[in-house]
Amino acid sequence: MAVPKRKTSKARRDKRRNSHWKLETPGIVACPKCGTYRLPHRACRACGFYKGREVIKLDAAK
């Protein structure tokens, strides 16, 4: 059976392990109607528009 010749240091071990399981930032785009940032392929929370038409009725008081 193969046995490691030397102990793997904590730094070397952690360097190898840290490349996995990283969170990716979501792609954020500006709304063409009002300019606030939103996730792509979703209606804007500020104005309620998606693909040039209003899909969510929002109160003007907000």
C-alpha positions as CSV (number, residue, x, y, z in Angstrom):
1,M,0.0,0.0,0.0
2,A,1.2,3.5,-0.8
3,V,1.9,5.7,2.2
4,P,2.7,9.4,2.1
5,K,6.4,10.2,2.7
6,R,5.7,13.4,4.5
7,K,2.8,15.0,6.4
8,T,0.9,17.5,4.2
9,S,1.1,20.9,5.9
10,K,-2.1,22.8,6.8
11,A,-1.3,25.6,4.4
12,R,-0.9,23.2,1.5
13,R,-4.0,21.2,2.5
14,D,-6.1,24.4,2.8
15,K,-4.8,25.8,-0.5
16,R,-6.0,22.7,-2.3
17,R,-9.4,22.8,-0.5
18,N,-10.2,26.5,-1.0
19,S,-10.8,26.4,-4.7
20,H,-14.1,24.6,-4.4
21,W,-17.5,25.7,-3.1
22,K,-17.1,29.4,-3.8
23,L,-20.2,31.5,-4.3
24,E,-20.6,33.3,-7.6
25,T,-22.0,36.8,-7.8
26,P,-25.3,37.0,-9.6
27,G,-25.3,38.9,-12.9
28,I,-27.0,42.2,-12.2
29,V,-28.3,44.4,-15.0
30,A,-29.8,47.9,-15.0
31,C,-33.6,48.3,-15.6
32,P,-34.1,50.0,-19.0
33,K,-37.2,51.8,-17.7
34,C,-36.1,53.2,-14.3
35,G,-32.3,52.4,-14.1
36,T,-32.3,50.5,-10.8
37,Y,-30.4,47.3,-10.7
38,R,-32.2,43.9,-10.9
39,L,-31.6,40.3,-11.7
40,P,-31.9,39.4,-15.4
41,H,-35.1,37.7,-16.7
42,R,-37.1,39.1,-13.8
43,A,-39.5,42.0,-13.4
44,C,-38.1,45.2,-11.8
45,R,-39.2,45.6,-8.2
46,A,-39.0,49.4,-8.5
47,C,-41.2,50.0,-11.5
48,G,-42.9,46.6,-12.2
49,F,-41.8,46.4,-15.9
50,Y,-40.5,43.4,-17.7
51,K,-39.6,43.4,-21.5
52,G,-41.1,46.8,-22.0
53,R,-44.5,46.1,-20.4
54,E,-46.0,46.4,-17.0
55,V,-46.4,43.0,-15.3
56,I,-46.7,44.1,-11.7
57,K,-49.0,46.9,-10.6
58,L,-47.2,49.1,-8.1
59,D,-48.6,51.9,-6.0
60,A,-47.3,55.4,-6.9
61,A,-47.1,56.2,-3.2
62,K,-44.0,54.0,-2.8
